Amino acid sequence: MRTILRESNLDLLNEVERLISALTATPVMPELAAYHKHIVRACTEIGEQIRRNLRDLELGRDDVLPDILSDTQRLAHDLRLYNRRLASPVLRGLESDRLSLRVIGWLHAAHKKTAEIPAAISTEEFSIWPAPPYPVVYFLPASTQQGLLYQPLLFHEFGHLLYACHEPEMHSLVQDLQMRIAELLEPLARRNDVHAQAEAQQRATIVSAWYNWIQELFCDAVGLTIGGPAFIHAFDRYLRIGSRTDYHCPPDELRLCRHPVTWLRARLLARRARELGYEAIADAMERRWATIAATLGVEEDYYGFYEDEFLPVIWQTLDDMLMEAEPYRCTQRDLGEEEWTSDSTPVHLLNRAWRRFRSNPDEYSTWEHQSIMTFCATPWKCTA
Amino acid sequence: MTADWLTFQSFQRSQEVLKAINTLSVHLKLMLNGIADEERSQAAKQSVETLRAFLDEIEAAACQADRTEPALMLGVDPRFQQLVHDYLAARRRRRFRSRLFTDSIGDVKMLLNSNARSDQRALVECLAELRVLVEEHMHEDVSQVLGAI
């Protein structure tokens, strides 16, 4: 066993040293410098831990072999993670990454809890890996990386990072919410038969679902708070044409859904948008979703996973979560008519983009191209 | 918009706990055999804190699950709930023999800071069985995060 472990650790050491060589030989754009430094340091630490395993093997003790085996497997997982997923944003080095990297860099710098967390982007459906001490990776589809219009959806993903940065407080708020929903679901009278047991199980399933659901609704609220109308437009355009299950999800599917039904998300987003004074945009979005639902022949039904009587407690929880997380708030200047300048925020640029796109779609492409060039040409300073 | 965040966070937590288990286990075994292992002593202290926090979370969630029927764990992410279910099932089925699965978690947390050799031996047994539980649990996360070859 000692020989096997020695060989495996030497293999891993060889691999990590190759990876470090590749990373250090790659030219890095300033927007990725912090991320690059972080992953080189992490890979160097993996190398040091492999060397420690090799030293432990030299002790010649059989009783530690199971520990070294487990640690070798753990390090192999970490190395595979860096090799396959976390190194690629640096190694691919696409010039077109600058746009999203600058939006994310500003976003992180604008919040005291995330200012020191390095981030990168990669290509997949919109999502995030928010698990420090690993560096944060934002995923977005290839075409959306090239333009301004769907960048606001990164603000939703940033909400997951904010949640992770405030986890104890958020868990406590979610726990209170689940308790309140459990109370609301409690029947007036209790029976003691098989049917009652099935109902109790269904209530437990609903309460459990709200762990994920409230986090997604919180992230939508974060997206709106940061991005203002640009987030509503991006959300609406990107998600409204998804699929039938975005409007209606059968009960058996609902219990497996990690997100609330998207139509419910749209409704709650519209409600918060109205609170922030974006009534016209919210009304128009709701009408569009209702039109599509009608064409699909879908009626709104969440099979008890959401009831209107849940709304006050959901709303209070979201307000409390926003207060805890304190995301950047879209300002009047971000919504101004003037063109973006280097002393303004990416939120201003993204709202300008949506106004230009909606008012003059034929000329939008030329304007967007020029705006991205200007945005990415300004000296990079990773401060809010 | 996908919910990979949950899987990735679960993967990260398992990796962190396994690192702590392995570090502390080797350290204790060497100490028990008269090897000072000063190189690892700081990391071993950090591992104790990591494991204490992890056991606190399991204890709190298990306590919630015990209080309700069907078992409910509020404010606990679904992947961690699964781990707690696995832990409770292993206890019920007497799958393991260490004190982590026969005594209370509170008792095991006491072992973390004990200098008594018998306690350290008992802790080594607990760590070995906790590692099996965590490694089995993280298989699903590894498949989703890293894929299969």
Chai-1 contact restraints between the chains, C-beta under 6 A:
chainA,res_idxA,chainB,res_idxB,connection_type,confidence,min_distance_angstrom,max_distance_angstrom,comment,restraint_id
A,D63,B,K29,contact,1.0,0.0,6.0,A-B,restraint_1
A,V64,B,V26,contact,1.0,0.0,6.0,A-B,restraint_2
A,V64,B,K29,contact,1.0,0.0,6.0,A-B,restraint_3
A,D67,B,N22,contact,1.0,0.0,6.0,A-B,restraint_4
A,D67,B,S25,contact,1.0,0.0,6.0,A-B,restraint_5
A,D67,B,V26,contact,1.0,0.0,6.0,A-B,restraint_6
A,S70,B,N22,contact,1.0,0.0,6.0,A-B,restraint_7
A,S70,B,R131,contact,1.0,0.0,6.0,A-B,restraint_8
A,D71,B,N22,contact,1.0,0.0,6.0,A-B,restraint_9
A,R74,B,Q15,contact,1.0,0.0,6.0,A-B,restraint_10
A,R74,B,L18,contact,1.0,0.0,6.0,A-B,restraint_11
A,R80,B,L146,contact,1.0,0.0,6.0,A-B,restraint_12
A,E125,B,T2,contact,1.0,0.0,6.0,A-B,restraint_13
A,F126,B,M1,contact,1.0,0.0,6.0,A-B,restraint_14
A,S127,B,T2,contact,1.0,0.0,6.0,A-B,restraint_15
A,S127,B,D4,contact,1.0,0.0,6.0,A-B,restraint_16
A,I128,B,W5,contact,1.0,0.0,6.0,A-B,restraint_17
A,W129,B,F8,contact,1.0,0.0,6.0,A-B,restraint_18
A,P130,B,W5,contact,1.0,0.0,6.0,A-B,restraint_19
A,A131,B,F8,contact,1.0,0.0,6.0,A-B,restraint_20
A,A131,B,Q9,contact,1.0,0.0,6.0,A-B,restraint_21
A,A131,B,Q12,contact,1.0,0.0,6.0,A-B,restraint_22
A,Y134,B,Q12,contact,1.0,0.0,6.0,A-B,restraint_23
A,H160,B,W5,contact,1.0,0.0,6.0,A-B,restraint_24
A,H171,B,G75,contact,1.0,0.0,6.0,A-B,restraint_25
A,V174,B,G75,contact,1.0,0.0,6.0,A-B,restraint_26
A,Q175,B,L74,contact,1.0,0.0,6.0,A-B,restraint_27
A,Q175,B,G75,contact,1.0,0.0,6.0,A-B,restraint_28
A,Q178,B,L74,contact,1.0,0.0,6.0,A-B,restraint_29
A,M179,B,L74,contact,1.0,0.0,6.0,A-B,restraint_30
A,Q201,B,P70,contact,1.0,0.0,6.0,A-B,restraint_31
A,A204,B,P70,contact,1.0,0.0,6.0,A-B,restraint_32
A,A204,B,L72,contact,1.0,0.0,6.0,A-B,restraint_33
A,R258,B,A3,contact,1.0,0.0,6.0,A-B,restraint_34
